[in-house]
Amino acid sequence: MFRRSQLRPALLAGALMAVPLAACGSSDGGGSSSTVSAASCDSPGITPTTITIGDLYPLSGSTVSQRNGWGGGVRARFELLNDSGGLNGRQVVVVDKDDMGTASADLDGAKFLVESKGVFGLMTAPIVSASSDYLVAQNIPVVGHGSTPDFGPQNKNYFGTFGAFVPTTGSTLYADFIKAHGGATVAIIAHNNPNSLPAAQTFKTAATQAGLKVGYTRLDLPFVPGDFTADAQQMKSSGVDSLYSPVANAVSLALYKAAVQAGVQWKAFIFPNFYDPQQLKQVGDSIVGGAYTASSTAPFELNLPETKKFQAALTKYESGTPQNAFSVEGWDAAELFIEGLQKAGACPTRQGVIDALHSIKWDGHGTLPPVDFAKPQLCGWIVKITSTAYVPDKDPVCGKAVQAG
């Protein structure tokens, strides 16, 4: 049976709620053989019967919705592994810790997991992070959502499921897409934080290089939806017809709606990660045209084998978790960690797993463009959103690397 330690406060309304896990058999764990006797190891977090891994991500606070689904995807993959016998006879124990979406809680949470819970390694999906210096010094293998500077190529123990984070480097993908769809004037918007600002700045550079006009700029959007009437009216008067929105989905949606009400005719409004079939059912009537979402992983509509495996496991073990971009990314991160542990042998060390992960050719078993852990990802899917469905192309598209100006 999957073993998990929970260390979380009560979640806000609408946040991810953990569901009790059932002890069920599985014919396909995709994990290591349980026929190998568990070695007696002295690595932290390793016993003859268990491997303890921490999972650090927002479980409360204003940013919790931005990682909704992550934890369930992580747990579903490890539950499937445990039902198949675990790793060399060891069951995986996951310890969840709330980083509250803040730098201070992120650092405190990392120290707690390493020093108090003795975890072998970390899964993480931070909004704002301050733990990298500590985790690098401790040589902790970290696998997760690589949208913060921690996941830069300078930190050899960090592995972003979609590649490295380089604040000044992005892809021309979104600007190229907007131009190809008839866009001429774009808005540049962002939250004032280390994740959103660099994305907006690289998009501005790419848009300028593509010959697009910048009609409106705002780099201090709140993390929660507000009254965007003034922003919408300024976009309308400036002729804005397109944007890439590297901000929280709820904020993006409120801005999209306000602009439509102001009379903006969107050629391409690109949400950063609004790939959530359940949420679309709730807000689909707000989508009136020109809406797209970026998706780093293959959309579910393509029915790839790894996607079906993920969906079956999530339904079986974490039925309360939405099948969305973050739950599948949590699944991918857990799968990547498992592959590193497998390659590190029956008695894994932290350095052994780090070395093993660097040797892996990672593509999410066909659901990701090939990933280079030392470079930003330049490819992905841009999926059309209608009021009732997502309409993806079969193949991802790629841009060129662009440096923020």
Secondary structure, DSSP 8 states (H G I E B T S, - for coil): --EEEEE-----TTS-----------S---S--S-S------STTB-SSEEEEEEEE-SSSTTGGGGTTHHHHHHHHHHHHHHTT-BTTBEEEEEEEE-TTSHHHHHHHHHIIIIIS--SEEEE--SS---HHHHHHTT--EEE---SGGGSTT-TTEEETT----TTEEESHHHHHHHHTT--EEEEE--SSTTHHHHHHHHHHHHHHTT-EEEEEE----SS----HHHHHHHHHTT--EEE--S-HHHHHHHHHHHHHHT---SEEEESS---HHHHHHHGGG--SSEEEEESS--GGG--HHHHHHHHHHHHH-TTS--SHHHHHHHHHHHHHHHHHHHH-SS--HHHHHHHHHH--BSGGGTS--B-TTS---EEEEEEE-SS-EE--SS-EE--EEE--
